Amino acid sequence: MLARFGKFFVVAALVVTTGAHWAALQTVAWTTMLAANLSSQQSLTEAVSETFDGRHLCPLCKAIAAAKNSEKKSAAVATNLKLEFPPVAGKIILFPPAQFALQPQSHFFAKNFFPKPPLPPPRGFFV
């Protein structure tokens, strides 16, 4: 149960962070506008054109645009903050490990980590 809540929380945080919630709300607004335009006895091309032209905004579209603009303004203010770190009072001393051994040089290359494929190559199941 706790793992499921954690996964839901991570997905919700990613959706909000990427701004996908605005896309979902805008999709709902456009769908509602298109349905309203089609029910007012307009042709399909006229309804689609009036829905997506940007001149005939519904109240939900106006609210989404206002919320996006206010979110951008608050994000712009947050980027001007500077991080300042206090000076360290004492000296930093690094100690070497007690046991230290150099590895042979042949183990430093990736080709030594992966074995070569068996020869002859294995046959497929349906061959």
Secondary structure per residue as TSV (DSSP state, phi and psi in degrees):
chain	resnum	aa	ss	phi	psi
A	1	M	-	360.0	-44.4
A	2	L	H	-67.7	-36.8
A	3	A	H	-65.4	-39.7
A	4	R	H	-64.3	-41.1
A	5	F	H	-64.5	-40.0
A	6	G	H	-62.9	-43.3
A	7	K	H	-64.3	-41.6
A	8	F	H	-62.4	-41.4
A	9	F	H	-64.0	-41.3
A	10	V	H	-64.7	-44.2
A	11	V	H	-63.8	-43.7
A	12	A	H	-63.0	-40.1
A	13	A	H	-65.2	-39.9
A	14	L	H	-66.2	-39.6
A	15	V	H	-62.9	-45.9
A	16	V	H	-69.3	-39.0
A	17	T	H	-65.4	-40.8
A	18	T	H	-82.6	-11.0
A	19	G	T	84.3	16.8
A	20	A	H	-68.2	-22.0
A	21	H	H	-66.2	-33.1
A	22	W	H	-68.6	-38.4
A	23	A	H	-63.9	-40.0
A	24	A	H	-65.8	-43.5
A	25	L	H	-65.0	-39.4
A	26	Q	H	-65.3	-35.7
A	27	T	H	-64.1	-41.7
A	28	V	H	-62.9	-43.1
A	29	A	H	-63.2	-46.1
A	30	W	H	-64.1	-39.0
A	31	T	H	-63.8	-42.7
A	32	T	H	-64.4	-44.0
A	33	M	H	-63.6	-41.8
A	34	L	H	-64.3	-41.8
A	35	A	H	-64.3	-40.3
A	36	A	H	-66.8	-40.1
A	37	N	H	-68.3	-35.9
A	38	L	H	-71.4	-32.1
A	39	S	H	-76.9	-12.6
A	40	S	T	-91.7	28.0
A	41	Q	T	62.9	33.1
A	42	Q	-	-94.4	158.0
A	43	S	-	-74.0	167.4
A	44	L	H	-62.8	-43.3
A	45	T	H	-65.3	-40.1
A	46	E	H	-66.2	-40.8
A	47	A	H	-66.0	-42.7
A	48	V	H	-66.4	-43.0
A	49	S	H	-63.1	-42.0
A	50	E	H	-70.9	-30.2
A	51	T	H	-70.5	-41.9
A	52	F	H	-105.9	8.1
A	53	D	S	-78.5	-19.5
A	54	G	S	88.0	-3.8
A	55	R	S	-96.9	-21.6
A	56	H	S	-112.8	76.5
A	57	L	-	-86.8	139.0
A	58	C	-	-85.8	167.8
A	59	P	H	-59.4	-34.5
A	60	L	H	-68.2	-39.4
A	61	C	H	-63.2	-40.5
A	62	K	H	-65.2	-40.1
A	63	A	H	-66.6	-39.0
A	64	I	H	-65.6	-43.7
A	65	A	H	-63.1	-42.1
A	66	A	H	-64.9	-41.0
A	67	A	H	-67.7	-38.9
A	68	K	H	-63.7	-42.4
A	69	N	H	-65.4	-41.1
A	70	S	H	-68.5	-32.8
A	71	E	H	-67.9	-38.9
A	72	K	H	-66.8	-38.7
A	73	K	H	-65.2	-42.8
A	74	S	H	-69.4	-31.0
A	75	A	H	-71.0	-34.9
A	76	A	H	-67.6	-34.4
A	77	V	H	-69.1	-36.8
A	78	A	H	-70.7	-23.9
A	79	T	T	-76.0	-14.6
A	80	N	T	-83.6	-3.6
A	81	L	-	-73.2	139.0
A	82	K	-	-109.6	141.6
A	83	L	-	-93.6	127.8
A	84	E	-	-121.1	132.0
A	85	F	-	-109.2	133.8
A	86	P	-	-69.9	151.7
A	87	P	-	-67.8	149.3
A	88	V	-	-78.1	133.0
A	89	A	S	-73.4	-41.1
A	90	G	S	-109.2	177.7
A	91	K	-	-83.1	148.9
A	92	I	-	-97.6	124.2
A	93	I	-	-118.6	129.5
A	94	L	-	-104.6	133.0
A	95	F	-	-110.2	135.6
A	96	P	-	-73.2	157.3
A	97	P	-	-67.8	156.2
A	98	A	S	-67.2	-43.6
A	99	Q	S	-109.0	124.3
A	100	F	-	-143.1	124.8
A	101	A	-	-135.8	136.7
A	102	L	-	-77.6	139.1
A	103	Q	-	-82.8	151.3
A	104	P	-	-60.9	147.4
A	105	Q	G	-67.5	-23.5
A	106	S	G	-66.6	-21.0
A	107	H	G	-86.3	-0.5
A	108	F	G	-82.4	-10.6
A	109	F	S	-103.3	145.5
A	110	A	G	-66.0	-27.8
A	111	K	G	-65.2	-23.3
A	112	N	G	-81.8	-14.8
A	113	F	T	-84.6	-22.7
A	114	F	S	-114.8	126.1
A	115	P	-	-72.3	156.0
A	116	K	-	-73.8	152.9
A	117	P	-	-67.6	153.1
A	118	P	-	-67.8	146.0
A	119	L	S	-113.1	137.2
A	120	P	S	-67.4	162.8
A	121	P	-	-62.2	146.8
A	122	P	-	-64.6	146.1
A	123	R	-	-81.2	148.1
A	124	G	-	-70.5	164.9
A	125	F	T	-69.3	-37.4
A	126	F	T	-103.6	19.3
A	127	V	-	-83.0	360.0
